[in-house]
Amino acid sequence: MSQLNTEQRAAVTQISGPMLVLAGAGSGKTRVITEKIAYLIRGRHFRPTQISAVTFTNKAAREMRARVAALGNEQTGDGPFISTFHQLGLRILRTEYHRLGYRRGFSIFDAADSLSQVKEILKQDGHAMNGAAEAAAARISAWKSALVGPDAAAQKAADPLELQAARVYARYVESLKAYNGLDFDDLITAPVTLLRDDAEVRGQWQARLGYLLVDEYQDTNGAQYEMMRLLVGAEPNFTVVGDDDQSIYAWRGAQPENLVQLKQDYPDLAVVKLEQNYRSSGRILSAANRLIANNPHVFEKRLWSALGPGAAIRVWSAADATDEAQRVVGEILHARRAKAAEWGEFAILYRGNHQARPFEEALRTHQIPYHLSGGLSFFDRAEVKDTLAYLRLVANPDDDTAFLRIVNTPRREIGAASLKALAKYAGKRQSSLLTASLELGLASHLAERSARRLHKFARWIVETADLAERGDPVKVTRELVEAAGYRGWLEENARDPAAAERCWDNVCELFSWLSRMARNRPDATLGDLIAQLSILDNVDRDDEDRSKMVSLMTLHAAKGLEFDQVFLVGMEENLLPHHACQEGAALDEERRLAYVGITRARRRLTVTHARSRKRFGETLDCVPSRFLEELPQDEVEWEKRDGNVSADERRQRGRAAIADLRSLLGEG
C-alpha cells in the first residue's frame, strides 16, 4: 500500500458501493485490482470465497491469480474466484444446468462447430453458401451478445437477409439444445437468462458474491454487463476498471457506452482516475494525449509521466512495403549493435496480418529471431479437434457434431450415404446419431454391413463412457484413442514421419493437460474437464519465450503489452484508419487503435508510412494517415520528405548492415 500513489490508494481502500476506476494505459490497473483483493481479505471485509474478479483472457486471469498469491493470499480451493467472464458463466452453469433444461456433461461448441451447424441448417433449406453461413453465424453471435432472442430478431429484421438469419438462429438454438450443447456466447447468455428469470437462483448467487471486480470493463458487451448487474444486486459492492480510450473490440461486440450505462444505473458511482503512467516517456504520452483528444469522451483524462521527456517520436516515409521493412529491420540491427539491446525489446505493430510478410522476409534474411502472433491455435489443429471430438462424444452421447467428426476417423468404411440414412432415421426417431446407431430398427434403413459397423462403433463409445464414469476418465479416453488406431492413421495421412510425430505429440500434450486438470479437480467428470478445456484461449498455448525474439503482431493483439522500442508501421489512409472505417464511431475506434499502438512504447516510438504499395498485383499510391497530422508536431521528428537521412546516420546504418552480412557469411 505504501508504494501506491494517492489515486491508486483511493481506488483500493473504498470497499462499499459501486466504483469505476478509469485507468489510463500503463497506470498500474492490474496492481490496483490485486492490491484491492488483498485489502478486502486482510481487512476481513469479505471472506475470500465471497470475492470474484473477472477479466477477458485466461492469461490475464492467471497473472492476476499469481499476483494475489505473491501478496500473501495463496490460491486454494477456498480463495477468491479469479476467472474470465466465460469461466464465471460456466461455473454457474455447472451448478444450475438442470434449471435450463440441460443434462450433465453438456458440450461446448467452438466457433468451427457453430459454423458447421449453421452451414448444415442452410444446406437443409437449400440456400447457397457463398459466405452466407459466416455472415449468419456472426449475426447470431451479435444477437446473443445483445441478449436478442430468435423471436425478437425475426421481429426486428430490417431486410430479407436478416430475416433469413433470424430463422436460421431459431433452428440453430433448437439444434444446440437437442445436442445438449452450448456455444461460447451461451456461457454468458444462458446464466443471464437464468439469473434474470429465476428469483430464487438470483438471490442465491447474489448471497454468494460479496464483492465483484471487473477488469477491462470497456470491453464488455451487453450480455456481460447484464451478468454483472444481476450478480451484484440492489446493494452493489463492485469495482470496474477500464479505459474508454482503449476500447478497440466493437467488432467483437464490446460496448464502450457501457461506461455511460454504468453512471445511469448507479447514480452513486464513485469515479477514480489513474493518470500517472509508469511505462512511457513524456513525448510518447504527449502524442497519445493529443491524438485521442480528437475523440469524444464520457470522462476526460490526461496521461502524464515522471520518467522525463524521452526521445522525439520519429516519422519515416518509405518508398514501398519492401523498403519499409528493410528500413525497420536495419534500425533494429543498428540499435542492437549500438546499444546492446535484446531482440525482445523490439515490436513491429500493424493494422492487418497481411502486412507482416515483408517484415518476416527481412528478419529471416538477417537471421533475426522473431515471434509472429496470430498463428494457428493449438485447439484449431486437426488432430486436437479429432481427439476432443472422441472425448466430447464419450461425455455427451447427444453431441452429433462430435459423432460426425470421428465416426469415420480413422476410416471404418462408413460412407456418406450410410450417414445420410442414419441422420434421416435419427430425425424421425428424434434421437441423437449415436443413440440411433444402437437401435434395432436402423437395420431396416441401412445395409446390414453398415448398420453392424455403426452399432459396433456406438456400443464401443457407450462402454467407454461407462468405464470413464466409474474410473479414471483421462486414462480411459486415452486408451480409446489409442485403440482406435489414431496414431497409425496420422502416420498414413501425414506428409512425412516427422509431421505425424508432431501431430501425435499434440495429442499427448492434450491428454497431459487433461491429467493436470484432473489432479486439481479430483471430483470433476470428463464433461467438466472438457468444458473447462473448451474455453481456454489461444494465449494459453503460446509458450515460446518472446524475450529473445522481435515481436510482430497486430495492434489488436498488442493490447496489454509493452516494449522498449515500437515500430508502428503502415500509418496510411485505408490502412490506419482502415478503408471501411473512415467516419463516425468506426473512425473513433481506429483512432483508439492508433492510441493503443503508441502507448505500447516505453522509450522509443517510430511511425512509418509507405508512398506506394502493391494490392492485388497493382501498385497504388498511398496517402499518409490523417492521424499523423493529429500528433503534436513539436514532439515529432519528421524525416526529410524525400526519404533521405543524415550522412552520419546513413554511415552508421551502413556499417551495421555490413557487419551483419559479414557475420552471416562467417567472415568474423
C-alpha positions in Angstrom: 0.0 0.0 0.0 2.9 2.4 0.8 4.0 2.2 -2.8 0.7 3.2 -4.3 0.1 6.7 -5.4 -2.8 8.8 -4.0 -5.3 7.8 -6.6 -4.4 4.1 -6.6 -4.8 4.1 -2.8 -8.2 5.7 -3.1 -9.3 3.0 -5.6 -8.0 0.2 -3.3 -9.4 1.4 0.0 -13.0 2.2 -0.9 -14.9 -1.1 -0.3 -18.6 -0.2 -0.2 -20.8 0.8 -3.1 -20.1 1.0 -6.9 -16.8 2.3 -8.2 -15.3 3.0 -11.6 -11.5 3.2 -11.8 -10.7 5.0 -15.1 -7.2 3.6 -15.7 -5.1 5.0 -18.5 -2.5 2.9 -20.3 0.4 1.9 -18.1 -1.2 3.4 -14.9 -1.0 0.2 -12.8 -4.5 -1.0 -13.1 -3.7 -4.7 -12.5 -1.8 -3.7 -9.4 -4.8 -1.8 -8.1 -7.1 -4.9 -8.7 -4.7 -7.3 -7.0 -4.0 -4.9 -4.1 -7.7 -4.4 -3.6 -8.3 -8.2 -3.4 -5.6 -8.4 -0.8 -7.0 -5.4 1.1 -10.5 -6.9 1.1 -9.1 -10.2 2.5 -6.6 -8.8 5.0 -9.1 -6.4 6.5 -11.6 -9.2 6.7 -14.2 -7.1 5.0 -15.3 -10.1 3.0 -14.4 -13.8 3.1 -12.1 -14.9 0.3 -14.9 -17.1 -1.2 -17.2 -14.0 -1.4 -14.8 -12.2 -3.8 -14.8 -12.7 -7.5 -12.6 -11.0 -10.1 -13.3 -11.3 -13.9 -11.3 -10.4 -16.9 -11.2 -11.3 -20.6 -8.4 -13.8 -21.2 -7.1 -16.8 -19.3 -3.6 -15.2 -19.4 -4.8 -12.1 -17.6 -6.7 -14.2 -15.0 -3.6 -16.4 -14.5 -1.4 -13.4 -14.0 -3.9 -11.9 -11.6 -4.0 -15.1 -9.5 -0.2 -15.2 -9.4 0.0 -11.6 -8.2 -2.6 -12.2 -5.5 -0.7 -15.2 -4.3 2.6 -13.1 -4.3 0.8 -10.6 -1.9 0.4 -13.4 0.6 -3.1 -14.7 -0.4 -2.2 -18.0 -1.9 -4.9 -19.5 -4.1 -6.6 -22.5 -2.6 -9.9 -24.1 -3.1 -11.3 -21.6 -0.6 -9.7 -18.5 -2.2 -11.3 -15.7 -4.3 -12.6 -16.8 -7.7 -10.5 -15.2 -10.4 -11.5 -16.0 -13.9 -12.7 -14.9 -17.3 -16.4 -14.0 -17.9 -16.9 -17.3 -19.7 -15.4 -19.3 -16.8 -17.7 -17.5 -14.4 -20.7 -18.3 -16.6 -19.5 -21.9 -16.8 -19.3 -22.0 -13.0 -22.9 -21.0 -12.8 -24.0 -23.5 -15.5 -22.2 -26.4 -13.8 -24.4 -25.9 -10.8 -27.7 -24.8 -12.4 -27.7 -26.6 -15.8 -30.8 -28.6 -14.9 -32.8 -25.5 -14.4 -32.2 -24.6 -18.0 -33.2 -28.0 -19.3 -29.7 -29.3 -19.9 -28.2 -32.6 -18.8 -24.9 -33.1 -17.1 -22.0 -33.5 -19.5 -23.2 -30.8 -21.9 -20.8 -30.0 -24.7 -19.4 -26.6 -25.5 -19.3 -25.9 -29.3 -16.3 -23.8 -30.5 -16.6 -21.3 -33.4 -15.9 -24.0 -36.0 -18.6 -26.3 -34.5 -21.1 -23.5 -34.5 -20.3 -22.5 -38.1 -20.7 -26.2 -39.1 -24.2 -26.2 -37.6 -25.2 -23.1 -39.4 -23.9 -24.5 -42.7 -25.9 -27.6 -42.2 -29.1 -25.7 -41.5 -28.6 -23.5 -44.6 -27.9 -26.7 -46.6 -31.1 -28.4 -45.5 -33.0 -25.3 -46.5 -31.4 -25.3 -50.0 -29.6 -21.9 -49.5 -26.4 -21.2 -51.5 -23.3 -20.7 -49.3 -21.0 -18.0 -50.7 -20.2 -16.7 -47.3 -23.9 -16.8 -46.1 -23.0 -19.2 -43.3 -20.2 -17.0 -41.9 -22.5 -13.9 -42.1 -25.4 -15.7 -40.4 -23.1 -17.1 -37.6 -21.7 -13.6 -37.0 -25.2 -12.1 -36.9 -26.3 -14.8 -34.4 -23.4 -14.1 -32.2 -24.1 -10.4 -32.2 -27.8 -11.0 -31.3 -26.8 -13.3 -28.4 -24.3 -10.7 -27.2 -27.1 -8.1 -27.2 -29.5 -10.5 -25.5 -31.8 -10.6 -28.5 -33.6 -14.0 -28.9 -34.7 -15.6 -32.1 -38.3 -14.3 -32.0 -37.1 -10.7 -31.3 -34.5 -11.0 -34.0 -37.2 -12.0 -36.5 -39.5 -9.1 -35.5 -36.7 -6.6 -35.8 -35.3 -7.9 -39.1 -34.8 -5.0 -41.5 -34.4 -6.9 -44.7 -34.9 -10.5 -46.2 -31.3 -11.5 -45.4 -31.7 -10.5 -41.8 -35.0 -12.4 -41.6 -33.3 -15.5 -43.1 -30.6 -15.2 -40.4 -33.2 -14.9 -37.7 -34.9 -18.1 -38.9 -31.5 -19.9 -39.0 -30.9 -18.5 -35.5 -34.1 -20.2 -34.2 -33.2 -23.6 -35.7 -29.6 -23.2 -34.5 -30.8 -22.7 -30.9 -33.1 -25.8 -31.3 -30.2 -27.9 -32.7 -27.8 -27.0 -29.9 -30.4 -27.9 -27.3 -31.0 -31.2 -29.0 -27.3 -31.9 -28.8 -27.2 -30.9 -25.1 -24.7 -28.3 -26.3 -23.9 -24.6 -25.6 -21.7 -22.3 -27.7 -19.3 -19.6 -26.3 -22.0 -16.9 -26.3 -24.3 -19.2 -24.3 -21.8 -19.3 -21.5 -22.8 -15.7 -20.8 -26.4 -15.5 -22.2 -27.6 -18.7 -20.5 -26.6 -17.7 -17.0 -28.0 -14.2 -17.7 -31.4 -15.7 -18.7 -31.4 -17.9 -15.6 -30.5 -15.0 -13.2 -33.0 -12.7 -14.8 -35.9 -15.1 -14.8 -35.4 -17.2 -11.6 -35.5 -15.0 -8.5 -34.5 -17.9 -6.2 -31.3 -18.6 -8.2 -30.6 -14.9 -8.5 -30.8 -14.5 -4.7 -28.6 -17.5 -4.1 -25.8 -16.2 -6.3 -26.1 -12.7 -5.0 -25.7 -14.0 -1.5 -22.6 -15.9 -2.5 -21.0 -12.8 -4.0 -19.9 -10.1 -1.6 -17.6 -8.2 -3.9 -17.0 -8.2 -7.6 -14.1 -6.7 -9.6 -14.2 -6.4 -13.4 -11.0 -5.8 -15.4 -11.1 -4.3 -18.9 -14.6 -3.0 -18.3 -14.6 -1.1 -21.6 -14.6 -4.4 -23.5 -17.8 -5.7 -22.0 -20.8 -6.3 -24.3 -24.5 -6.1 -23.4 -24.7 -9.6 -22.0 -21.6 -9.3 -19.9 -22.8 -6.1 -18.4 -26.2 -7.6 -17.6 -24.5 -10.6 -15.9 -22.5 -8.2 -13.7 -25.6 -6.2 -12.9 -27.7 -9.3 -11.9 -24.9 -10.7 -9.8 -24.2 -7.5 -7.7 -27.9 -7.0 -6.9 -29.7 -4.0 -5.4 -27.0 -3.2 -2.9 -23.9 -3.4 -5.1 -20.3 -3.6 -4.0 -18.1 -3.7 -7.0 -15.1 -2.1 -8.7 -14.8 -2.0 -12.5 -11.5 -0.9 -14.1 -11.3 0.3 -17.6 -10.2 2.8 -20.2 -12.6 4.1 -22.8 -9.6 5.2 -24.9 -8.6 1.5 -25.2 -11.9 0.2 -26.4 -10.9 -1.5 -29.7 -13.2 -4.5 -29.9 -16.5 -3.2 -31.3 -16.3 -5.8 -34.0 -16.4 -8.4 -31.2 -19.5 -6.8 -29.5 -17.7 -4.6 -27.0 -19.8 -1.5 -26.0 -17.7 1.4 -24.6 -21.1 3.1 -24.0 -21.4 0.7 -21.0 -19.5 3.5 -19.2 -22.5 5.8 -19.7 -24.9 3.0 -18.7 -22.9 2.4 -15.5 -23.4 6.0 -14.5 -27.1 5.9 -15.3 -27.7 2.7 -13.5 -25.6 3.6 -10.4 -26.0 7.3 -9.7 -23.8 7.0 -6.6 -20.9 5.7 -8.7 -17.5 6.8 -7.4 -15.0 7.6 -10.1 -11.2 7.5 -9.6 -8.9 8.4 -12.5 -5.4 6.9 -12.8 -3.5 9.3 -15.0 0.1 8.7 -13.9 1.8 6.4 -16.5 4.7 4.3 -15.3 5.6 2.9 -18.7 6.3 5.6 -21.3 8.4 8.7 -21.6 6.7 12.2 -21.8 6.8 12.7 -25.5 5.2 9.4 -26.2 2.4 10.3 -23.8 2.1 13.8 -25.3 1.5 12.2 -28.7 -1.1 9.8 -27.3 -2.9 12.5 -25.4 -3.1 14.9 -28.4 -4.3 12.1 -30.8 -7.0 10.8 -28.5 -8.3 14.2 -27.7 -9.9 14.2 -31.1 -12.4 11.6 -29.8 -15.5 12.3 -27.7 -15.2 11.3 -24.1 -17.5 10.4 -21.3 -14.8 11.0 -18.7 -11.8 13.3 -19.5 -8.3 12.2 -18.5 -4.7 13.1 -19.5 -1.8 10.7 -19.0 1.5 12.1 -17.6 4.8 10.6 -16.6 7.7 11.3 -14.2 10.1 9.4 -16.4 11.3 12.5 -18.3 10.6 13.7 -21.9 12.5 10.9 -23.7 13.4 10.7 -27.3 11.3 12.5 -30.0 8.8 10.4 -32.0 10.2 9.6 -35.4 8.1 9.5 -38.6 9.6 7.8 -41.6 8.5 7.8 -45.2 9.4 4.6 -47.1 9.2 4.1 -50.9 7.1 0.9 -50.6 6.4 -2.1 -48.3 9.8 -3.7 -49.0 11.7 -0.5 -48.3 9.6 0.0 -45.2 10.5 -3.5 -43.9 14.2 -3.2 -44.8 14.5 0.2 -43.0 12.8 -1.0 -39.9 14.9 -4.2 -39.7 18.0 -2.1 -40.4 17.2 0.2 -37.5 16.7 -2.9 -35.2 20.1 -4.2 -36.2 21.7 -0.7 -35.6 20.0 -0.3 -32.2 21.0 -3.8 -31.1 24.7 -3.2 -32.0 24.9 0.4 -30.8 23.1 -0.1 -27.5 23.4 -3.9 -26.9 19.6 -4.2 -26.9 17.9 -7.6 -26.7 15.7 -8.8 -29.6 12.7 -8.9 -27.2 12.9 -5.1 -26.7 11.5 -4.5 -30.2 8.0 -4.8 -31.6 6.6 -4.2 -35.1 2.9 -3.4 -34.9 0.5 -3.2 -37.9 -3.2 -2.9 -38.6 -3.7 -6.2 -40.5 -1.9 -9.6 -40.7 -1.3 -9.2 -44.4 1.3 -6.5 -43.6 3.6 -9.0 -41.8 5.1 -10.8 -44.8 7.8 -8.3 -45.9 8.9 -7.9 -42.3 9.2 -11.7 -41.9 11.3 -11.8 -45.1 13.6 -9.1 -43.9 14.0 -10.6 -40.5 14.7 -14.0 -41.9 17.3 -12.6 -44.3 19.3 -11.2 -41.4 18.6 -14.4 -39.2 16.8 -12.3 -36.6 14.6 -14.4 -34.3 11.0 -13.3 -34.3 7.6 -14.3 -32.9 4.6 -13.8 -35.2 1.3 -13.6 -33.2 -1.9 -14.9 -34.6 -0.7 -18.3 -35.9 -2.7 -21.5 -35.8 -4.1 -22.1 -32.3 -3.3 -25.4 -30.6 -7.1 -26.1 -30.4 -7.5 -25.5 -34.1 -5.2 -28.3 -35.1 -7.0 -31.2 -36.8 -5.5 -33.8 -34.5 -6.5 -31.9 -31.4 -10.1 -31.3 -32.7 -10.3 -35.1 -33.6 -9.2 -36.2 -30.1 -11.5 -33.7 -28.4 -14.4 -35.0 -30.6 -13.8 -38.5 -29.2 -13.8 -37.1 -25.7 -16.9 -35.0 -26.2 -18.9 -37.9 -27.6 -17.9 -40.1 -24.6 -19.0 -37.3 -22.3 -22.2 -36.4 -24.2 -23.7 -39.1 -26.4 -26.1 -36.4 -27.9 -23.2 -34.5 -29.5 -23.9 -35.2 -33.1 -21.1 -32.8 -34.3 -18.5 -34.8 -32.5 -20.1 -38.1 -33.8 -19.8 -37.0 -37.4 -16.3 -35.8 -37.0 -14.9 -39.1 -35.7 -17.3 -41.9 -36.8 -15.0 -42.4 -39.8 -11.7 -41.1 -38.4 -9.8 -43.4 -38.7 -11.7 -45.0 -41.6 -14.4 -47.6 -40.6 -15.9 -47.9 -44.0 -19.0 -46.0 -43.1 -19.8 -44.0 -46.2 -21.6 -40.7 -46.7 -24.8 -42.5 -47.9 -24.9 -44.5 -44.7 -24.5 -41.4 -42.6 -27.2 -39.7 -44.5 -29.6 -42.6 -44.0 -28.6 -42.7 -40.3 -29.4 -38.9 -40.0 -32.8 -39.4 -41.6 -33.7 -42.3 -39.3 -32.4 -40.3 -36.2 -34.5 -37.4 -37.3 -37.7 -39.5 -37.4 -36.9 -41.0 -34.0 -35.9 -37.6 -32.6 -32.8 -39.1 -31.2 -29.0 -38.5 -31.4 -27.0 -40.2 -34.1 -25.2 -42.4 -31.6 -28.5 -43.5 -29.9 -30.0 -44.2 -33.4 -26.9 -46.4 -34.2 -27.8 -48.7 -31.3 -31.5 -49.2 -32.3 -32.5 -52.5 -33.9 -34.8 -50.6 -36.3 -31.9 -49.0 -38.0 -31.2 -52.3 -39.9 -34.3 -51.8 -42.0 -33.0 -48.4 -43.3 -29.4 -49.4 -44.0 -27.4 -52.2 -45.5 -26.7 -54.9 -42.9 -23.0 -54.4 -43.0 -23.2 -50.6 -42.5 -25.7 -51.0 -39.7 -23.5 -53.5 -38.0 -20.4 -51.2 -38.2 -22.4 -48.3 -36.8 -23.8 -50.4 -33.9 -20.2 -51.6 -33.1 -18.9 -48.1 -33.0 -21.7 -46.7 -30.9 -21.5 -49.6 -28.4 -17.8 -49.1 -28.1 -18.4 -45.4 -27.2 -21.1 -46.2 -24.7 -18.9 -48.9 -23.0 -16.0 -46.4 -22.8 -18.4 -43.8 -21.3 -19.4 -46.3 -18.6 -15.7 -47.0 -17.8 -14.9 -43.3 -17.7 -17.8 -42.7 -15.3 -16.6 -45.4 -12.9 -12.8 -45.0 -13.3 -10.1 -42.6 -14.4 -11.7 -40.7 -17.3 -8.4 -39.4 -18.8 -6.8 -42.8 -18.8 -9.9 -44.5 -20.2 -10.3 -42.0 -23.1 -6.6 -42.1 -23.9 -6.9 -45.8 -24.3 -9.9 -45.3 -26.5 -8.0 -43.0 -28.9 -5.0 -45.4 -29.0 -7.4 -48.4 -29.5 -9.0 -46.5 -32.4 -5.6 -46.7 -34.2 -5.5 -42.9 -34.5 -1.7 -42.8 -34.3 -1.4 -45.2 -37.2 -4.0 -43.1 -39.1 -1.8 -40.0 -38.6 1.2 -41.8 -39.9 -0.7 -42.9 -43.0 -2.0 -39.4 -43.8 0.8 -37.1 -42.7 3.2 -35.7 -45.4 6.2 -37.3 -43.6 7.0 -39.2 -40.4 8.2 -36.0 -38.6 4.8 -34.3 -39.2 3.0 -37.4 -37.9 5.1 -37.4 -34.8 4.4 -33.7 -34.2 0.7 -34.4 -34.5 0.9 -37.3 -32.1 2.9 -35.1 -29.7 0.0 -32.6 -29.7 -2.5 -35.4 -28.9 -0.2 -36.5 -26.0 0.0 -32.9 -24.8 -3.7 -32.6 -24.8 -4.0 -35.7 -22.5 -1.2 -34.4 -20.3 -3.2 -31.2 -19.9 -6.3 -33.1 -19.0 -4.4 -35.1 -16.4 -3.1 -32.0 -14.7 -6.6 -30.5 -14.6 -8.0 -33.8 -13.2 -5.4 -33.8 -10.4 -6.5 -30.3 -9.5 -10.2 -31.3 -9.6 -10.5 -34.9 -8.5 -14.3 -34.7 -8.4 -14.6 -33.5 -12.0 -16.3 -35.6 -14.6 -14.9 -35.9 -18.1 -17.6 -33.5 -19.2 -16.4 -31.0 -16.6 -12.8 -31.3 -17.8 -13.7 -30.8 -21.5 -15.9 -27.8 -20.7 -13.0 -26.2 -18.9 -10.6 -27.0 -21.7 -13.0 -25.7 -24.3 -12.9 -22.1 -23.1 -9.2 -21.8 -22.9 -8.0 -19.0 -25.2 -5.2 -19.2 -27.7 -2.8 -17.2 -25.5 -2.6 -20.2 -23.1 -0.8 -22.2 -25.8 1.7 -19.5 -26.6 4.6 -21.0 -24.6 7.5 -19.6 -26.6 10.0 -17.2 -24.8 9.3 -13.9 -26.5 12.0 -12.1 -24.5 14.6 -13.3 -27.1 12.6 -12.5 -30.2 11.4 -9.5 -32.1 7.6 -9.3 -31.8 5.4 -9.0 -34.9 1.7 -8.5 -34.2 -1.5 -6.6 -35.0 -2.5 -3.6 -32.9 -5.4 -5.6 -31.5 -3.0 -8.4 -30.3 -0.6 -5.8 -28.8 -3.1 -4.5 -26.2 -1.8 -5.1 -22.7 1.8 -5.5 -23.8 4.8 -3.1 -23.7 8.2 -2.8 -25.4 11.2 -0.5 -25.2 11.1 0.2 -28.9 7.9 0.1 -31.0 7.6 0.5 -34.8 4.1 1.4 -35.7 4.1 0.7 -39.4 1.7 1.3 -42.3 0.3 4.6 -40.9 -1.6 5.4 -44.1 -5.2 6.2 -45.1 -7.1 2.9 -45.9 -4.7 1.0 -43.6 -4.9 3.0 -40.4 -7.7 4.2 -40.4 -8.9 1.2 -42.3 -10.8 1.8 -45.6 -14.1 0.6 -44.1 -13.7 2.9 -41.0 -13.5 6.4 -42.3 -16.1 8.2 -40.3 -18.2 8.3 -37.1 -17.8 5.7 -34.4 -15.7 3.5 -36.6 -13.2 6.2 -37.1 -13.1 6.9 -33.4 -12.2 3.2 -32.8 -9.4 3.4 -35.4 -8.0 6.4 -33.5 -8.2 4.4 -30.3 -6.3 1.6 -32.1 -3.5 4.0 -33.0 -3.6 5.2 -29.4 -3.1 1.7 -28.2 -0.1 1.3 -30.6 1.5 4.5 -29.4 1.2 3.6 -25.7 2.9 0.2 -26.1 6.2 2.1 -26.4 8.3 2.7 -23.3 11.4 4.6 -24.7 11.3 5.0 -28.4 8.4 5.2 -31.0 9.0 5.1 -34.7 6.0 5.6 -37.1 6.3 4.6 -40.7 4.2 5.0 -43.9 4.9 4.0 -47.5 4.4 6.1 -50.6 3.2 3.2 -52.6 2.0 -0.4 -52.0 1.1 -3.4 -54.1 -2.5 -4.6 -53.8 -3.8 -7.5 -55.9 -0.9 -7.1 -58.3 -1.4 -3.4 -58.8 0.9 -0.6 -57.4 -1.1 2.0 -55.7 -0.1 5.5 -54.4 -0.6 5.9 -50.6 -1.6 8.9 -48.6 -0.2 9.4 -45.1 -2.7 8.8 -42.3 -4.7 11.8 -41.0 -3.7 10.6 -37.6 -0.1 11.8 -38.3 -1.4 15.4 -38.6 -3.1 15.0 -35.2 0.2 14.3 -33.4 1.9 17.2 -31.6 4.2 18.5 -34.3 6.7 19.9 -31.9 7.2 16.4 -30.4 7.7 14.7 -33.8 10.9 14.4 -35.7 9.9 14.2 -39.3 12.3 12.5 -41.7 13.0 14.5 -44.8 10.1 14.1 -47.1 12.4 12.7 -49.8 13.3 9.8 -47.6 16.9 10.8 -47.0 18.6 10.6 -43.7 21.7 12.5 -42.5 25.1 11.4 -43.8 26.3 10.3 -40.4 23.2 8.2 -39.7 23.5 6.7 -43.1 27.1 5.7 -42.5 26.2 4.1 -39.1 23.4 2.1 -40.6 25.7 1.0 -43.5 28.4 -0.2 -41.0 25.7 -2.1 -39.1 24.4 -3.8 -42.2 27.9 -4.7 -43.5 28.9 -6.1 -40.1 25.7 -8.2 -40.0 26.3 -9.6 -43.5 29.9 -10.5 -42.7 28.8 -12.3 -39.6 26.2 -14.2 -41.7 28.9 -15.1 -44.2 31.3 -16.3 -41.4 33.9 -13.5 -42.0 34.1 -12.5 -38.4 
